[in-house]
Amino acid sequence: MELKDKILEVIGGEHVAAVATVSEGEPKVRFMALVGNDDLSLTGATMKSSRKVQQIREKPVVAISIWSGKNYS
């Protein structure tokens, strides 16, 4: 299995993900619905006036955590 296929196993399709931005030197985390696309991009929707958009514009550094939904043993 290629690396891209392994990544798509985790990010492919619809997910609820933790999205972290930075504001005033502190992390700000919130959950968002994201869709993982075949080109390995992530798509989500939010209001342009949201704080997360303002934070990303001010400091375009974002961390995203997605769980594949699979059980680990």
Secondary structure as GFF3:
##gff-version 3
##sequence-region A 1 73
A	DSSP	alpha_helix	3	11	.	.	.	ID=ss1
A	DSSP	beta_strand	13	23	.	.	.	ID=ss2
A	DSSP	beta_strand	26	36	.	.	.	ID=ss3
A	DSSP	beta_strand	42	44	.	.	.	ID=ss4
A	DSSP	alpha_helix	51	58	.	.	.	ID=ss5
A	DSSP	beta_strand	63	65	.	.	.	ID=ss6
###
